[in-house]
Amino acid sequence: MTKPTEEILLNDSKELDARRIACHVREIIKLVGEDPNREGLRKTPERFEKAFKFLTSGYHQNIDHLLNGATFTVAYDEMVIVKDIEFFSLCEHHLLPFFGKAHVAYLPNKRVLGLSKIARLVNMFARRLQIQERMTSQIAEAIQDKISPEGVGVIIEARHLCMQMRGVEKQHGSAVTSAMLGGFRHNKQTRDEFLSLVRTKNS
């Protein structure tokens, strides 16, 4: 079966982009004083291109497609929390990794999200060039926009290699950010319950 012209053109464009990225990486290797043709580096530009494409794949994901209709009408009004969602992202300032855990909670208003979709949302926003503060807000705002809950709370704890490997070189420092919307912002009891549940260790 013959592929549609648009699909062929899209594949050709992707292949061209991949070759261009690999070519630039090869030049960078030269500029730092290495030989891109030695055995250990010969395939590095292509490996980097594939890894970088995966680590920034969140740009090509659509929230509606990701959720895939996994919102459900439920008579449930207690807090829903998914914690310890591990993620990896890239700092947009130095293109170095930052990684950690996200804790996400919301107060349903007649509708709930499939639990795995919350982890997928975290991954979608993590797989972009990011700063932790923006990523925290994006996760909270996406949930607020899609199911209009009474409130959303997001806390992210992360370690940044741009701080640990360079700059101040503090290997044990971590950053904590939060986004509180609706009931989590205006109701101290709700906020405290969320914080308490996040701090509770799994047995």
PEHUUR-V141313 format. One record per backbone hydrogen bond with DSSP energy under -1.0 kcal/mol. NH is the residue of the N-H (numbers start at 1). CO is the residue of the C=O. If there is no record, write none. Layout:
NH/CO ; NH/CO
This chain:
8/4 ; 9/5 ; 10/6 ; 11/7 ; 12/8 ; 13/9 ; 14/10 ; 15/11 ; 16/12 ; 17/13 ; 18/14 ; 19/15 ; 20/16 ; 21/17 ; 22/18 ; 23/19 ; 24/20 ; 25/21 ; 26/22 ; 27/23 ; 28/24 ; 29/25 ; 30/26 ; 31/27 ; 32/28 ; 33/30 ; 34/29 ; 38/35 ; 41/38 ; 42/38 ; 47/43 ; 48/44 ; 49/45 ; 50/46 ; 51/47 ; 52/48 ; 53/49 ; 54/50 ; 55/51 ; 56/52 ; 57/54 ; 58/127 ; 59/56 ; 60/57 ; 61/58 ; 66/62 ; 67/63 ; 68/64 ; 70/67 ; 71/69 ; 72/112 ; 74/110 ; 76/74 ; 80/106 ; 82/104 ; 85/102 ; 87/100 ; 89/98 ; 90/128 ; 91/96 ; 92/130 ; 95/91 ; 98/89 ; 99/159 ; 100/87 ; 101/157 ; 102/85 ; 103/155 ; 104/82 ; 105/153 ; 106/80 ; 107/151 ; 112/72 ; 114/70 ; 117/114 ; 119/115 ; 120/116 ; 121/117 ; 122/118 ; 123/119 ; 124/120 ; 125/121 ; 126/122 ; 127/123 ; 128/126 ; 130/90 ; 135/131 ; 136/132 ; 137/133 ; 138/134 ; 139/135 ; 140/136 ; 141/137 ; 142/138 ; 143/139 ; 144/140 ; 145/141 ; 146/142 ; 147/143 ; 148/144 ; 150/107 ; 152/181 ; 153/105 ; 154/179 ; 155/103 ; 156/177 ; 157/101 ; 158/175 ; 159/99 ; 161/97 ; 163/160 ; 164/160 ; 165/161 ; 169/166 ; 170/163 ; 175/158 ; 177/156 ; 179/154 ; 181/152 ; 183/150 ; 184/181 ; 185/182 ; 186/182 ; 187/183 ; 191/187 ; 192/188 ; 193/189 ; 194/190 ; 195/191 ; 196/192 ; 197/193 ; 198/194 ; 199/195 ; 200/196
